[in-house]
Amino acid sequence: MTEELVQTGVIRISDDVVSTIAGLAALETPGISAMSGGISEGWAKRLTGKNAQKGVIVEVGQLEAAIDLRVIVLYGSMIHQVCRDLQQNVKETVENMTGLHVVEVNVKVEGVTFKEEEQQLKQEEPVRLK
C-alpha cells in the first residue's frame, strides 16, 4: 500500500518569527555581546509600525530565507571565529525550527564591548518574546 501526501494548504512563516528565532540564536552564541539596532532600523520601525527584531533583517520566501545580522562582540574574542560560529548557530536553529533552507547569514560587526558594558547592555534591553 502506498502512502500519499495530502496537501491541506499552504504554510507561511512570518518574517517576524524568523527574525525572533535568529535574534535569540545569535544572542546564545558565545562571544556575542548584543545586537545592534542602528538608526535606520529605528526609522523603519516608526514608518512601518512593525516591531522589528533589533539587529536582524530577514527575507523569507516559501522555501528559503536570507538573514542579515548586526552584532556587537565581546572584547578579546576572535571576531572571525565568533562570526563563523554565529552563522552556523543561526542557520541551524532557523532551519531546525522552521524547515526553511537558510541560503545565507550575513554578519556585520558594529562594535566591541567590554565585560562591564555587556552587563549594562543586558540590563538595559532585555530580550522579550512575543
C-alpha positions in Angstrom: 0.0 0.0 0.0 1.4 3.4 -1.0 1.1 6.4 1.3 0.0 9.6 -0.4 0.8 13.0 0.9 -2.3 15.2 1.1 -1.6 18.9 1.0 -4.2 20.7 3.0 -3.0 24.2 2.5 0.0 26.5 2.5 2.2 27.1 5.5 3.8 30.6 5.7 6.2 31.7 8.3 6.2 35.4 9.1 9.4 37.5 8.8 9.0 38.5 12.4 9.0 34.9 13.5 12.2 34.1 11.6 13.7 37.4 12.9 13.0 36.5 16.5 14.4 33.0 16.2 17.6 34.3 14.5 18.0 37.0 17.1 17.7 34.7 20.0 20.0 32.2 18.4 22.5 35.0 17.9 22.5 36.1 21.5 23.1 32.5 22.6 26.4 32.4 20.6 29.5 32.7 22.8 31.3 36.0 22.1 28.2 37.9 21.0 27.6 40.7 23.5 24.4 42.2 22.0 22.6 43.0 18.8 23.0 46.4 17.2 19.8 48.2 16.1 21.2 51.3 14.3 19.5 54.5 13.3 17.9 53.1 10.1 16.1 50.4 11.9 14.6 52.9 14.3 13.2 54.9 11.4 11.9 51.8 9.6 10.1 50.7 12.8 8.5 54.2 13.1 7.4 54.3 9.5 6.1 50.8 9.0 4.8 50.2 12.5 6.5 46.8 12.5 8.1 45.5 15.7 11.3 44.5 14.0 13.8 42.3 15.9 16.8 44.5 16.9 19.8 43.9 14.6 18.1 41.3 12.4 16.8 41.7 8.9 15.3 38.7 7.1 14.0 37.9 3.7 11.7 34.9 3.8 10.4 33.1 0.8 8.3 29.9 0.6 11.2 27.6 0.9 14.3 29.8 1.7 15.4 32.6 3.9 18.3 35.0 4.0 19.4 36.7 7.2 21.4 39.8 7.9 22.7 40.3 11.5 24.3 43.4 13.1 26.2 42.5 16.3 28.4 43.7 19.0 31.1 41.3 20.0 32.8 40.8 23.4 36.4 42.3 23.6 39.1 39.6 23.5 37.1 37.3 21.2 38.5 36.1 17.9 36.0 38.0 15.8 36.3 35.9 12.7 35.7 32.7 14.7 32.8 34.2 16.7 31.2 35.2 13.4 31.6 31.8 11.8 30.0 30.2 15.0 27.2 32.8 14.8 26.5 32.0 11.2 26.4 28.3 11.9 24.3 28.6 15.0 21.7 30.9 13.4 21.5 28.8 10.2 21.0 25.5 12.1 18.4 27.0 14.6 16.3 28.6 11.9 16.4 25.6 9.7 15.5 23.2 12.5 12.7 25.3 13.8 11.1 26.4 10.6 12.1 23.9 7.9 13.2 26.7 5.7 16.6 26.5 3.9 18.8 29.3 5.0 20.8 30.4 1.9 23.0 33.0 3.7 23.7 34.5 7.1 25.5 37.9 6.6 27.2 39.4 9.7 28.2 43.0 10.2 30.2 43.6 13.4 29.3 47.1 14.5 31.1 47.3 17.8 33.1 45.8 20.6 32.2 45.8 24.2 33.9 45.0 27.5 32.5 42.7 30.2 31.2 45.7 32.3 29.5 47.2 29.3 28.0 43.8 28.3 26.3 43.5 31.7 25.0 47.1 31.4 23.6 46.4 27.9 21.8 43.2 29.0 20.2 45.0 32.0 19.0 48.0 29.8 17.5 46.0 27.0 16.1 42.6 28.0 15.1 40.2 25.2 11.3 39.8 25.1 9.5 37.0 23.5 6.3 37.9 21.7 
